[in-house]
Amino acid sequence: MQNDGKVGPAYRATAELAMHSPLARLPVILLQVHDKAAQQLRYELQVLFENADETLFEMADKAQNDTEQSLFFEAMRDVRLKRKSIERGFLERLFDAFVRLAQPDASEPALQGVVPAQAVFSLMANDLERTQVTHAMVERVLTRNQLSLCQLSARLNTLSCLALDEHNNPLGPAMLCEYFLQAEREQGVDIKVKLIMLRLFEKYLLSQTEQLYADANQLLIATGVLPDLSDKASCCAAKVDALAQVSPGASGDTNNLVGLLFEYIRDDRNLSLPLKKLLGLLRGPLLQIAQRDQNFFSCDSHPARRLLNVIAGAAIGWGASAEDCKDPLFRKIEHVVLQMARYASNNPALLESLLHDFSMFTRGESSRIELLEQRTRDTEQARRRSAFLPSTVQPWPLPVLDEQGHLGLLLVSQLRIGTWIELQEDQTARLRCKLITILEPGGTHVFVNRAGAKVLEKSRTDLIVQLRSGAILLLDDRLLFDRALESVIDSLRQSGAE
């Protein structure tokens, strides 16, 4: 039949659908980045589910009773049935997140709507324990791969209609966790199975993010997207763009930004009251520094920011009674703060000098404390070995846990050597201490104070109970200024959206 050049209704409908499809709006390079990432993530999900089956079988084999064994066998069946749907749901959400990068109108409906950065982990908002567990997983990725993720965000920002950072980057750990949790929720995965799957998600997928970010960055570089981006410039640019885009007047309003930073410091539960008092003296000097130096907010390497970070890091073990003139660390921090308050705004070179001097002091302190911690660790391990000789070791009974108990157990499993906690001993007394070893059998956790002396010993069961009740809180030891700036940016972004 001769083609007369007329277009039939079916063809027009197909063409119109293609023009308005998400693929038509997605730049080719973004589509390539998505496809490369999806290929790796699909493979890792397959590995995850293959190991989930094996893990659940091993747990069933080691079950303490028939009821527990039946639970694990039922979980194996449930995971096998829902595996494909969870994989598909995860990858669909990944694609939706990339599609939104090409949508200039934030109100434009997405395929299925991706959760915004400020609502990450909203599925867990009613359960502090699960939020803390997932937050810890994300932070480990950020600690490990922050530079490569920061560079990826900077490169994607040149192609995206949305302002991106490490939290709403479609390949960032927070968003990857959100895709997985939403996909599981849609399939009605049992809470006990969900907790096991979260562990495997970190082990088989989040542990591979270094390669994920390296491949994405390399693909963007090969197509000419910021090929000469420096390590320093990438993170600086990302923060400047975020501050500029969330609130048009925010970047110029230095006084307001510094005020917001110190409001965060004032309300931060991770900082002891004595430290808050000392840091409060720096508001004026840091405001003057920020007014004179435009790099203060944008560059992680700014000496004033680094000094604030190392001071907060050194004092994380301080309790409410740490304000002691006999304490060498207190005297040193007080000296640095007073020096900054008097001279730093007019003498930039002094910042570097104070930073160097304080870093040398804390390095010496750390070396001494590490030796004391090792002695404590050796003593406790020797004591445990003598108490449980090979001939006397019996299978250690597992506690009987309900669903919330399993959440607590997962939270305890996230405790790493070096984690700081705060224990509410009574109405007024709080104890801060650091985990230095876990003794088996029984999972006895040994904690020391900031001087390296043992101050607390908790069984795994006790930790589960006290973490659930809020008597024990995990302390956030990430860089103080970065946490504060991140909070300010999120607050400005939310207020701008409203």
C-alpha positions as CSV (number, residue, x, y, z in Angstrom):
1,M,0.0,0.0,0.0
2,Q,1.3,3.4,-1.0
3,N,2.2,5.7,1.9
4,D,0.4,9.1,1.3
5,G,2.3,10.8,4.0
6,K,-0.7,11.1,6.3
7,V,-0.3,10.1,10.0
8,G,-2.9,7.8,11.5
9,P,-4.4,8.4,15.0
10,A,-2.5,5.4,16.5
11,Y,0.8,6.8,15.3
12,R,0.0,10.3,16.6
13,A,-0.9,8.9,20.0
14,T,2.3,6.9,20.2
15,A,4.4,9.9,19.2
16,E,2.7,12.1,21.7
17,L,3.2,9.6,24.5
18,A,6.9,9.3,23.6
19,M,7.3,13.1,23.6
20,H,5.8,13.4,27.1
21,S,7.3,10.2,28.6
22,P,10.0,10.6,31.3
23,L,12.6,9.2,29.0
24,A,12.0,12.0,26.5
25,R,12.7,14.6,29.2
26,L,15.8,12.9,30.6
27,P,19.1,14.1,29.1
28,V,21.1,11.3,27.5
29,I,24.0,11.6,29.9
30,L,21.7,11.3,32.9
31,L,20.1,8.3,31.3
32,Q,23.5,6.8,30.8
33,V,24.5,7.4,34.5
34,H,21.2,5.8,35.6
35,D,21.6,2.8,33.4
36,K,25.2,2.2,34.5
37,A,24.2,2.5,38.2
38,A,21.0,0.4,37.8
39,Q,23.1,-2.4,36.3
40,Q,25.4,-2.6,39.3
41,L,22.6,-2.2,41.8
42,R,20.5,-4.9,40.1
43,Y,23.4,-7.3,40.4
44,E,24.0,-6.4,44.1
45,L,20.3,-6.9,44.9
46,Q,20.5,-10.4,43.4
47,V,23.6,-11.2,45.5
48,L,21.7,-9.8,48.5
49,F,18.7,-12.0,48.0
50,E,20.8,-15.1,47.3
51,N,22.6,-14.6,50.6
52,A,19.4,-13.8,52.4
53,D,18.2,-17.3,51.7
54,E,21.4,-18.8,53.0
55,T,21.5,-16.5,56.0
56,L,17.9,-17.4,57.0
57,F,18.6,-21.1,56.6
58,E,21.6,-20.8,58.9
59,M,19.5,-18.9,61.5
60,A,16.8,-21.6,61.3
61,D,19.5,-24.3,61.8
62,K,20.8,-22.5,64.9
63,A,17.3,-21.7,66.3
64,Q,16.8,-22.3,70.0
65,N,13.3,-23.8,69.6
66,D,10.7,-25.0,67.1
67,T,8.8,-21.7,67.1
68,E,11.9,-19.7,66.2
69,Q,12.9,-22.2,63.6
70,S,9.5,-22.0,61.9
71,L,9.7,-18.2,61.9
72,F,13.0,-18.3,59.9
73,F,11.7,-21.0,57.5
74,E,8.6,-18.9,56.9
75,A,10.8,-15.8,56.4
76,M,12.7,-17.8,53.7
77,R,9.5,-18.6,51.9
78,D,8.3,-15.0,52.2
79,V,11.6,-13.5,50.8
80,R,11.6,-15.9,47.9
81,L,8.0,-15.0,46.9
82,K,8.5,-11.2,47.2
83,R,12.1,-11.0,45.9
84,K,11.3,-10.0,42.3
85,S,8.7,-7.4,43.4
86,I,11.1,-5.8,45.9
87,E,13.9,-5.7,43.3
88,R,11.5,-4.1,40.7
89,G,10.2,-1.6,43.3
90,F,13.7,-0.5,44.2
91,L,14.8,0.0,40.6
92,E,11.6,1.9,39.7
93,R,12.2,4.3,42.5
94,L,15.8,4.8,41.4
95,F,14.5,5.7,37.9
96,D,11.9,8.0,39.3
97,A,14.6,9.9,41.3
98,F,16.6,10.5,38.1
99,V,13.5,11.6,36.2
100,R,12.9,14.3,38.8
101,L,16.3,15.7,38.1
102,A,15.0,16.8,34.7
103,Q,11.8,18.4,36.0
104,P,12.2,22.1,36.2
105,D,8.8,22.6,38.0
106,A,9.0,21.0,41.5
107,S,5.2,20.7,41.5
108,E,5.3,18.6,38.3
109,P,4.0,15.1,39.3
110,A,6.6,12.4,39.3
111,L,6.0,8.9,38.2
112,Q,5.5,7.7,41.8
113,G,6.8,10.6,43.8
114,V,10.3,10.3,45.4
115,V,10.6,11.2,49.0
116,P,12.3,14.6,49.5
117,A,15.6,14.9,51.3
118,Q,14.0,16.2,54.5
119,A,11.6,13.3,54.7
120,V,14.3,10.6,54.2
121,F,13.5,7.7,56.6
122,S,10.0,9.0,57.0
123,L,8.9,5.3,57.0
124,M,10.8,5.0,60.3
125,A,9.8,8.4,61.8
126,N,7.6,6.7,64.4
127,D,10.3,4.4,65.5
128,L,13.5,6.1,66.8
129,E,15.3,2.8,67.0
130,R,15.0,2.0,63.3
131,T,15.8,5.6,62.4
132,Q,19.1,5.4,64.4
133,V,19.9,2.0,62.7
134,T,19.5,3.4,59.2
135,H,21.2,6.7,60.1
136,A,24.3,4.7,61.2
137,M,24.3,2.8,58.0
138,V,24.2,6.0,55.9
139,E,26.8,7.7,58.0
140,R,29.3,4.9,57.4
141,V,28.9,5.4,53.7
142,L,29.4,9.1,54.0
143,T,32.5,8.7,56.1
144,R,33.9,6.3,53.6
145,N,32.9,7.9,50.3
146,Q,32.2,11.5,51.1
147,L,34.6,13.0,48.5
148,S,33.5,10.9,45.6
149,L,29.8,11.4,46.4
150,C,30.4,15.2,46.8
151,Q,32.0,15.3,43.4
152,L,29.2,13.3,41.9
153,S,26.6,15.8,43.4
154,A,28.6,18.7,42.0
155,R,28.6,17.2,38.5
156,L,25.0,16.2,38.6
157,N,24.1,19.7,39.7
158,T,25.2,21.0,36.3
159,L,22.6,18.8,34.6
160,S,19.9,18.8,37.3
161,C,16.9,21.2,37.8
162,L,17.1,20.4,41.5
163,A,19.8,21.4,44.0
164,L,21.6,18.2,44.9
165,D,23.7,17.3,47.9
166,E,24.8,14.0,49.5
167,H,21.3,13.5,51.0
168,N,19.0,13.9,48.0
169,N,21.5,12.7,45.4
170,P,19.6,9.8,43.7
171,L,22.7,7.5,44.2
172,G,23.4,8.7,47.8
173,P,23.1,6.2,50.7
174,A,20.1,7.9,52.2
175,M,18.1,7.6,49.0
176,L,19.2,4.1,48.3
177,C,18.0,3.1,51.8
178,E,14.7,4.9,51.1
179,Y,14.1,3.0,47.9
180,F,14.7,-0.3,49.6
181,L,12.5,0.4,52.6
182,Q,9.6,1.6,50.4
183,A,9.9,-1.4,48.2
184,E,9.8,-3.7,51.3
185,R,6.9,-1.8,52.8
186,E,4.8,-2.2,49.6
187,Q,5.3,-6.0,49.8
188,G,4.3,-6.1,53.5
189,V,7.6,-7.6,54.6
190,D,7.5,-8.9,58.2
191,I,9.5,-6.7,60.7
192,K,11.9,-9.4,61.7
193,V,12.7,-10.2,58.1
194,K,13.0,-6.5,57.4
195,L,15.7,-6.1,60.0
196,I,17.7,-9.0,58.7
197,M,17.4,-7.6,55.2
198,L,18.7,-4.2,56.4
199,R,21.8,-5.9,57.6
200,L,22.3,-7.6,54.3
201,F,21.5,-4.4,52.4
202,E,24.4,-2.7,54.1
203,K,26.7,-5.7,53.7
204,Y,26.1,-6.4,50.0
205,L,24.9,-3.1,48.5
206,L,26.0,-0.1,50.6
207,S,29.5,-1.6,51.0
208,Q,29.9,-1.3,47.2
209,T,29.1,2.4,46.8
210,E,32.8,3.4,46.2
211,Q,32.6,1.6,42.8
212,L,29.2,3.0,42.1
213,Y,30.3,6.6,42.6
214,A,33.6,6.1,40.8
215,D,31.8,4.7,37.7
216,A,29.3,7.5,37.7
217,N,31.9,10.2,38.1
218,Q,34.1,8.6,35.3
219,L,31.1,8.5,32.9
220,L,30.4,12.2,33.5
221,I,34.0,13.2,33.1
222,A,34.2,11.3,29.8
223,T,31.3,13.3,28.5
224,G,32.9,16.6,29.6
225,V,31.0,17.3,32.8
226,L,33.5,19.2,35.1
227,P,36.5,17.1,34.1
228,D,38.9,19.3,36.0
229,L,36.9,19.4,39.2
230,S,39.3,19.5,42.2
231,D,38.7,17.7,45.5
232,K,38.3,21.0,47.4
233,A,36.2,22.8,44.8
234,S,33.6,20.0,44.5
235,C,32.6,20.1,48.1
236,C,32.9,23.9,48.3
237,A,30.7,24.4,45.2
238,A,28.1,22.0,46.4
239,K,27.6,23.8,49.7
240,V,27.7,27.3,48.0
241,D,25.0,26.2,45.5
242,A,22.9,24.7,48.3
243,L,23.0,27.8,50.4
244,A,22.3,30.0,47.4
245,Q,19.4,28.0,46.0
246,V,17.5,27.2,49.2
247,S,17.1,30.8,50.2
248,P,18.0,33.7,47.8
249,G,18.9,36.0,50.6
250,A,20.6,33.5,52.9
251,S,24.0,33.6,51.4
252,G,24.3,37.3,51.9
253,D,22.8,37.4,55.3
254,T,26.0,36.2,57.2
255,N,24.7,37.3,60.5
256,N,21.6,35.2,60.1
257,L,23.5,32.1,59.0
258,V,26.0,32.4,61.9
259,G,23.0,32.8,64.3
260,L,21.4,29.7,62.9
261,L,24.7,27.7,63.3
262,F,25.0,28.7,67.0
263,E,21.3,27.9,67.6
264,Y,22.1,24.4,66.4
265,I,25.1,24.2,68.7
266,R,23.0,25.5,71.6
267,D,20.4,22.7,71.1
268,D,22.8,19.9,70.1
269,R,22.4,17.1,72.7
270,N,25.7,15.6,71.6
271,L,27.6,18.6,73.2
272,S,27.9,18.8,77.0
273,L,26.9,22.0,78.8
274,P,30.4,23.1,79.6
275,L,31.4,22.8,76.0
276,K,28.4,24.8,74.8
277,K,29.3,27.6,77.2
278,L,32.8,27.8,75.8
279,L,31.7,27.6,72.2
280,G,29.1,30.2,72.8
281,L,31.9,32.7,73.3
282,L,33.0,32.2,69.6
283,R,29.8,33.5,68.1
284,G,31.1,37.1,67.7
285,P,34.6,36.1,66.5
286,L,33.2,33.6,63.9
287,L,30.7,36.2,62.7
288,Q,33.6,38.6,62.0
289,I,35.6,35.9,60.3
290,A,32.6,34.9,58.1
291,Q,32.0,38.6,57.1
292,R,35.6,39.0,56.0
293,D,36.2,35.6,54.4
294,Q,33.7,34.3,51.8
295,N,35.2,30.8,52.0
296,F,34.1,30.3,55.6
297,F,30.8,28.7,54.7
298,S,31.9,27.0,51.5
299,C,35.2,25.3,52.2
300,D,35.7,22.4,54.7
301,S,39.4,23.3,55.0
302,H,38.8,26.7,56.5
303,P,41.0,26.9,59.7
304,A,38.2,28.3,61.9
305,R,35.9,25.5,60.9
306,R,38.5,22.8,61.4
307,L,39.4,24.3,64.9
308,L,35.7,24.2,65.9
309,N,35.5,20.6,64.7
310,V,38.6,19.3,66.5
311,I,37.5,21.0,69.8
312,A,34.1,19.4,69.6
313,G,35.7,16.0,68.7
314,A,38.2,16.1,71.6
315,A,35.5,17.0,74.1
316,I,32.8,14.5,73.1
317,G,33.5,12.5,76.3
318,W,32.8,15.5,78.5
319,G,29.9,15.2,80.9
320,A,27.9,17.9,82.7
321,S,30.6,18.1,85.4
322,A,33.5,18.5,83.0
323,E,34.0,22.2,83.9
324,D,37.1,21.6,86.0
325,C,40.1,23.9,86.0
326,K,42.4,21.0,86.8
327,D,41.4,19.2,83.6
328,P,44.2,19.8,81.0
329,L,41.8,19.5,78.1
330,F,39.4,22.0,79.6
331,R,42.2,24.4,80.3
332,K,43.5,24.0,76.7
333,I,40.1,24.5,75.1
334,E,39.4,27.5,77.3
335,H,42.8,29.0,76.3
336,V,42.1,28.5,72.6
337,V,38.6,30.0,72.8
338,L,39.8,33.1,74.6
339,Q,42.6,33.5,72.1
340,M,40.1,33.3,69.3
341,A,37.7,35.7,71.0
342,R,40.4,38.3,71.4
343,Y,42.5,38.1,68.3
344,A,41.3,35.8,65.5
345,S,39.1,38.1,63.6
346,N,41.9,40.6,63.1
347,N,44.7,38.0,62.7
348,P,43.9,35.2,60.3
349,A,47.4,33.6,60.8
350,L,46.6,33.0,64.4
351,L,43.8,30.6,63.4
352,E,46.3,28.3,61.8
353,S,48.7,28.6,64.7
354,L,45.9,27.8,67.2
355,L,44.8,24.9,65.1
356,H,48.3,23.4,64.9
357,D,48.9,23.8,68.6
358,F,45.6,22.3,69.6
359,S,46.0,19.4,67.2
360,M,49.4,18.6,68.6
361,F,48.0,18.7,72.1
362,T,45.1,16.3,71.3
363,R,47.4,14.0,69.4
364,G,49.5,13.5,72.5
365,E,46.4,13.1,74.6
366,S,45.0,10.5,72.2
367,S,48.2,8.4,72.2
368,R,48.2,8.3,76.0
369,I,44.5,7.4,76.2
370,E,44.8,4.7,73.6
371,L,47.5,3.0,75.7
372,L,45.2,3.0,78.7
373,E,42.3,1.7,76.6
374,Q,44.4,-1.1,75.3
375,R,45.4,-2.1,78.9
376,T,41.7,-2.1,79.9
377,R,40.8,-4.1,76.9
378,D,43.5,-6.7,77.5
379,T,42.5,-7.0,81.2
380,E,38.8,-7.5,80.4
381,Q,39.5,-10.1,77.7
382,A,41.9,-12.0,80.0
383,R,39.3,-12.0,82.7
384,R,36.7,-13.3,80.3
385,R,39.0,-16.1,79.0
386,S,39.6,-17.3,82.5
387,A,35.9,-17.3,83.3
388,F,35.0,-19.3,80.3
389,L,37.6,-22.1,79.9
390,P,37.0,-24.3,76.8
391,S,35.9,-27.2,78.9
392,T,33.2,-25.2,80.7
393,V,31.8,-23.2,77.8
394,Q,28.1,-23.9,77.2
395,P,25.8,-22.6,74.5
396,W,24.8,-19.1,75.4
397,P,21.0,-18.8,75.6
398,L,19.5,-16.1,73.4
399,P,17.0,-13.7,75.0
400,V,13.4,-14.2,74.0
401,L,12.5,-11.0,72.1
402,D,9.3,-9.5,70.7
403,E,9.3,-7.4,67.5
404,Q,10.5,-4.3,69.3
405,G,13.2,-6.4,71.0
406,H,14.5,-7.4,67.6
407,L,14.7,-3.7,66.7
408,G,16.7,-3.1,69.8
409,L,19.0,-6.1,68.9
410,L,19.6,-4.6,65.5
411,L,20.4,-1.3,67.0
412,V,22.9,-2.9,69.4
413,S,24.5,-4.7,66.5
414,Q,25.2,-1.3,64.9
415,L,27.4,-0.4,67.9
416,R,31.0,-0.3,66.7
417,I,34.2,-0.2,68.7
418,G,34.8,3.5,69.4
419,T,31.1,4.5,69.6
420,W,30.2,7.0,72.3
421,I,27.1,6.7,74.3
422,E,25.3,8.7,77.1
423,L,23.7,6.8,79.9
424,Q,21.0,8.5,82.0
425,E,21.9,7.1,85.5
426,D,19.2,9.0,87.4
427,Q,17.2,12.2,87.2
428,T,20.3,14.4,87.2
429,A,23.4,12.2,86.4
430,R,24.5,11.4,82.9
431,L,27.5,9.2,82.1
432,R,29.4,9.5,78.8
433,C,31.6,6.6,77.8
434,K,33.0,4.8,74.8
435,L,32.7,1.2,73.7
436,I,36.2,-0.4,73.5
437,T,35.4,-4.2,73.3
438,I,32.7,-6.8,73.1
439,L,33.3,-9.9,75.1
440,E,31.9,-13.3,74.0
441,P,30.1,-15.4,74.8
442,G,27.2,-13.3,76.0
443,G,28.0,-10.1,74.2
444,T,29.2,-8.1,77.2
445,H,30.0,-4.5,76.1
446,V,32.8,-2.8,78.0
447,F,32.9,1.0,78.1
448,V,35.5,3.5,79.2
449,N,35.5,7.2,80.1
450,R,37.6,9.7,78.1
451,A,40.6,8.9,80.3
452,G,40.6,5.2,79.2
453,A,39.3,3.8,82.5
454,K,36.5,1.2,82.6
455,V,33.3,2.8,83.9
456,L,30.5,0.6,82.5
457,E,29.8,-3.0,81.6
458,K,26.5,-4.0,79.9
459,S,25.1,-7.2,78.6
460,R,23.5,-7.2,75.1
461,T,20.1,-7.7,76.7
462,D,20.6,-4.7,79.0
463,L,21.6,-2.6,76.1
464,I,18.5,-3.6,74.1
465,V,16.3,-2.6,77.0
466,Q,18.0,0.7,77.7
467,L,18.3,1.7,74.1
468,R,14.6,1.1,73.6
469,S,13.7,3.1,76.7
470,G,15.9,6.0,75.8
471,A,18.1,5.6,79.0
472,I,21.0,5.1,76.6
473,L,21.6,7.4,73.6
474,L,24.1,7.1,70.8
475,L,26.3,10.2,70.4
476,D,26.9,11.6,67.0
477,D,30.6,12.2,66.6
478,R,30.5,13.6,63.1
479,L,32.2,17.0,62.5
480,L,30.2,19.6,64.4
481,F,30.4,22.4,61.9
482,D,29.4,20.1,59.0
483,R,26.4,18.8,61.0
484,A,25.3,22.3,61.9
485,L,25.7,23.7,58.4
486,E,23.8,20.6,57.0
487,S,20.9,21.3,59.5
488,V,20.8,25.0,58.5
489,I,20.7,24.2,54.8
490,D,17.9,21.7,55.4
491,S,15.9,24.2,57.5
492,L,16.3,26.9,54.9
493,R,15.3,24.5,52.1
494,Q,12.1,23.4,54.0
495,S,11.1,27.0,54.9
496,G,11.7,28.0,51.2
497,A,9.4,25.1,50.1
498,E,6.7,26.3,52.4
